[in-house]
Amino acid sequence: MKLITAQHVLLGPAEHALHDGAVLLDGTRIHAVGSRQELDHHLPAEVPREHHPHATLLPGLINMHVHLSFDSGPDPVATLRDQDEDSLLSAMLERAQQTLRAGVTTVRDLGDRDGAALRLRARIADEGLAAPRILAAAAPLTVPHGHCWFLGGVVEHERDIRERVHRTAAQGADLVKVMASGGQLTPDSPPMWQSQFTPHELSLVVEEATRVGLPVAAHAHGSDAIEAAVRAGVTTVEHCTWMGPHGQDRRRHVAERMAEHGIYACAASSRNWRALVDRAGPERARQIHGRLSWMADLGVPLVTGTDAGLPGSVFDDFVGALELYEYLGFTPATILDMATVTSAAALGLGDRIGRIAAGYEADLLVVDGDPRTDGLAVLRHPRRVLTRGNTAVTADGQDG
């Protein structure tokens, strides 16, 4: 066993906190939570103790949208094409560990080269390596010459859709990813606002995924694609940009349906959000980024993701992405909940991670100060990162 104490312990939601709190670990799980005086008094002297005065202990953060196969460079697709399996997995491991050092203990990989993230996960388990928990979708479903066709998930007919979903499940994937609209990463693919699948095809994806017990994440920039994905019953809508051929096309009735059915929206926006402010100006940027406030006001549950791996979307600055929500006026406590409690629920793991409670996995983060009052910036340099009870990062930033 091991006792960790801190000035503040954020239990999840962030407003539920203990002052001068303590967390008792038993192997990979949390055994008990309470006041430092209470737990410390009843423990034998030989139990190791770790005290962090003037610090906050909180659940490990969750990045709901990464691409470990991509290197965040100017042409991640070309880099991926040039890599063999061994070099790719080594590079993916380094990116995963960068993410962990930044305080992220769980990631959802939403598109790789035909299951590379699943093979990485197996290697991490076999070798006992420090890394975040990885949930993976393998190759996303797309159309011929569609967005990210080069990852290996091209489908053309209804039979292909069924076969690809079942193959994804057989690979051991945790979810199915479908490119409901075009995207900017793939030259000569449909434009971002344009749908790639019909409403019927998207319903078929969800139907087959449900049959094999997997949720569905839909990449959808265009409003038509968002509406079709929501009506099909996906679990999360990625980007959710509300684009039409001539600009923004927010559809209140669709957002209200998302709220009613608990369909999560993930902006998948990295720290690059500031570039839009600089390029388009504050007014135009707030119009585009403001969709997040608009959806939140309508009750759409928001989760946090960065699209890490795309050009300039790095793996070691999750906080830079979260600061978009500060810019929009979300409170730090609300943002912390999005990155822990709400994201854990969206993964279907709300009873295992995202909170500090007895029986939960010991994914923990210790930071100096209090992010609720001092701002999210205090998350940028963790004092400790623990994954499944093991200290993965120490105060000096080195592996523990």
C-alpha positions, 0 to 999 in steps of 0.5 A, a space after each residue: 500500500 501507499 498513502 498520497 496526501 495533498 492540500 487539495 484532492 479533487 474527487 471528480 467532479 472538480 467541485 467535489 474536493 477534500 482539503 488536506 486530503 489523502 488517497 490510499 493506493 493498493 496496487 493498481 487501484 484506489 483503496 480509500 479516500 479521506 482526510 489526511 488526519 483520518 487515513 494517516 492515523 490508522 495506517 501502520 508506520 511502515 506504509 510509505 507516505 508521499 505528502 504534497 503540500 501546496 499541491 493538488 491531487 486530481 484524476 489523470 487527464 483523458 485525451 479523446 482524440 489522438 493519432 499516434 501513427 502521425 508525427 505532428 510534422 508538416 506532412 505526417 502522411 508522407 512520414 507514415 508511408 515511409 515507416 516500416 512496422 518497427 520504426 512506426 511502433 517505436 515512434 508511436 511509443 515515444 508519442 504515447 509517453 510524451 502524452 503521459 508526461 503531460 499528465 494524460 493517462 488515457 488516450 483514444 486513438 481514432 485512426 491508425 495504419 490498420 491497427 498499429 495502436 492495437 499492436 502498440 498496446 500489446 507491446 506495452 503490456 508485454 514489456 511492462 512499459 510506462 504509457 497511457 491507457 490506449 483505446 483504439 479504433 484501428 483504421 477508420 471507415 472511409 470511401 474510395 479516395 476519401 479522407 484518410 483512405 491510406 490508413 486501410 479502411 476503405 469501404 465501397 458497398 454495404 457488404 464492405 461496411 459490414 465486413 470492415 466493422 467485423 474485422 475491426 472488432 476481430 482486431 480487438 478495437 474498442 470502437 469503430 471510427 467512420 469518416 462521415 465527412 471529408 477532411 483537410 488532411 487528404 488531398 483530392 478527397 471530398 471537402 470538409 463540409 461534404 458528406 462521404 456516406 449516406 444516412 443509410 450507410 451511417 445507420 448500417 455502420 452503427 447497426 453493425 457496430 452495435 451487433 459486435 458491442 462497439 460504440 461509433 465515433 463519427 468524424 463530421 465537419 459538415 452539418 449534413 454529416 453531423 445530422 446523419 451521424 446523430 440520427 444514426 445513433 453514434 456515440 461521439 461526433 468528432 470536430 462537430 464544426 457545423 460547416 455548410 458549403 458557404 460557411 457555418 450552418 448550426 442546426 439547433 434541432 440536431 444539437 438538441 437531439 445530441 443533448 437528449 440522447 447523450 451524444 458527445 461532441 469532441 472539438 478535437 482542437 489542439 493548441 493551434 486554436 490560437 492560430 485561427 484567432 491570429 489569422 481570422 481575427 477575434 470576432 471570426 474566431 469566436 464565431 467558429 470556436 463559439 459553437 462549443 459554448 453554443 452546444 454546451 448551453 443546449 446541453 450537449 456533453 463536451 469531451 476533450 481531444 486534440 487531434 494530436 499527430 496532425 501538423 502542429 498538433 503535438 502530444 505534449 501540450 494537452 493544456 494548450 488545447 484545454 485553454 481554448 475553453 478558458 478563452 471561451 469563458 468555461 470555468 476551470 472546474 468545468 474544463 477539468 470535468 470535461 477532461 476527466 469525469 465526462 470523457 471517462 463516461 463517453 468511453 464507457 469507463 465512468 466506473 473505472 477512471 475519471 474520479 478519485 474514489 475507492 475501487 477506481 484505477 489509480 490514474 492520478 496527477 499531482 500539480 503545484 497549486 490549484 487549477 481551479 483558482 490558479 488556472 489550467 496553466 498549473 497542469 502544464 508541469 506535473 509534479 507526479 503522474 501515476 498510471 495504474 498506481 505506478 509513478 510514471 513521471 516524477 517532479 523533475 519530468 523523468 520517468 519514475 
